[in-house]
Amino acid sequence: MGAVIYDALLLAAVLFFATALALPFNGGRAFAADQYYFPFYLLCVSYVFYAWFWTHGGQTLGMRAWKITLVNADGGQVNWWTATLRFVVALLSWACLGLGFLWCLIDKNKRAWHDHGSGTFLYWRAGEKNSGSK
């Protein structure tokens, strides 16, 4: 959960920046509740944030701090399709009040719903020094 908190803080900053980029297109005014494209835009920014990190080394910055790497079923790097599937199922996990994330507490392999749904695993390198390379 530490990595999730780290990443949430970083994502919040990215979403603030993305909002600042979008404001001129709305006349500099706040977005109204009936402007559905804005939440969709932020969802797309969130997807690109996570999917890019997952497909480029398997680690978000929070995962890197906690020495966690995302790998596919054969231990290799995650591709864009797998990252997309993982992101969508993670959204469903949050929509169920986080039940999909808590699932790892009772799963024999410690996998959450989005791990099962995308065929991915989190590899934790406990005790290793993070030298900046793999």
QUICORVEN-V206568 format. One record per residue. N is the residue number from 1. RES is the residue in one letter. PSI is psi in whole degrees, -180 to 180 (none if undefined). Layout:
BEGIN
N/RES/PSI
N/RES/PSI
END
This chain:
BEGIN
1/M/-24
2/G/-43
3/A/-37
4/V/-42
5/I/-45
6/Y/-49
7/D/-35
8/A/-39
9/L/-43
10/L/-42
11/L/-38
12/A/-43
13/A/-42
14/V/-40
15/L/-35
16/F/-45
17/F/-43
18/A/-37
19/T/-43
20/A/-36
21/L/-32
22/A/-23
23/L/-42
24/P/-28
25/F/-10
26/N/22
27/G/20
28/G/5
29/R/159
30/A/152
31/F/137
32/A/163
33/A/-25
34/D/4
35/Q/84
36/Y/-19
37/Y/-27
38/F/-50
39/P/-35
40/F/-41
41/Y/-46
42/L/-35
43/L/-41
44/C/-40
45/V/-43
46/S/-43
47/Y/-49
48/V/-40
49/F/-57
50/Y/-47
51/A/-38
52/W/-47
53/F/-43
54/W/-34
55/T/-8
56/H/71
57/G/-11
58/G/15
59/Q/129
60/T/174
61/L/-37
62/G/-40
63/M/-37
64/R/-41
65/A/-34
66/W/8
67/K/46
68/I/135
69/T/138
70/L/128
71/V/159
72/N/-176
73/A/-33
74/D/10
75/G/3
76/G/-176
77/Q/145
78/V/138
79/N/176
80/W/-37
81/W/-45
82/T/-41
83/A/-39
84/T/-47
85/L/-43
86/R/-43
87/F/-45
88/V/-45
89/V/-33
90/A/-37
91/L/-42
92/L/-37
93/S/-43
94/W/-37
95/A/-26
96/C/35
97/L/33
98/G/6
99/L/-37
100/G/-30
101/F/-39
102/L/-19
103/W/-32
104/C/-19
105/L/-25
106/I/-11
107/D/137
108/K/-28
109/N/9
110/K/38
111/R/138
112/A/175
113/W/-41
114/H/-24
115/D/-46
116/H/-46
117/G/-31
118/S/-4
119/G/34
120/T/164
121/F/149
122/L/125
123/Y/121
124/W/123
125/R/75
126/A/137
127/G/-10
128/E/146
129/K/137
130/N/101
131/S/-3
132/G/-3
133/S/166
134/K/none
END
